[in-house]
Amino acid sequence: MRASALLRGRAMNAALRACALALAALAVGGCGPSEADWRSASSWSLTAVAVARAWERGEVPTRYARRALQKAADELAKGPLPEAGAPVDELRQALERGDREAVRQLVSELAAR
């Protein structure tokens, strides 16, 4: 009887360890970017591309496009992929220079991602 109680104790400890590991995995997984964070980043990326295309066609003023791209770059830098803000900032810089060809090329690269 004593051996059986010992075995049940070991089985219980193993079950508790497995449960603790599962809870730890869930907690770690919960610390990462949420689905809403990814949707927001995607939305800001699409916004940057749309604004740049509109500017390239002369449909929006430079001042508006510059502000929108700055906001998009800032928001992307705070998101799940902070490095995603850098290409949008590069796009903003090309726009400020009035370099429509660079904007066109950067928009193509961003849209392909």
Secondary structure, DSSP 8 states (H G I E B T S, - for coil): -HHHHHHHHHHHHHHHHHHHHHHHHHHHHHTS--HHHHHHHHHHHHHHHHHHHHHHTT-S-HHHHHHHHHHHHHHHHTSS-GGGHHHHHHHHHHHHHT-HHHHHHHHHHHHH-
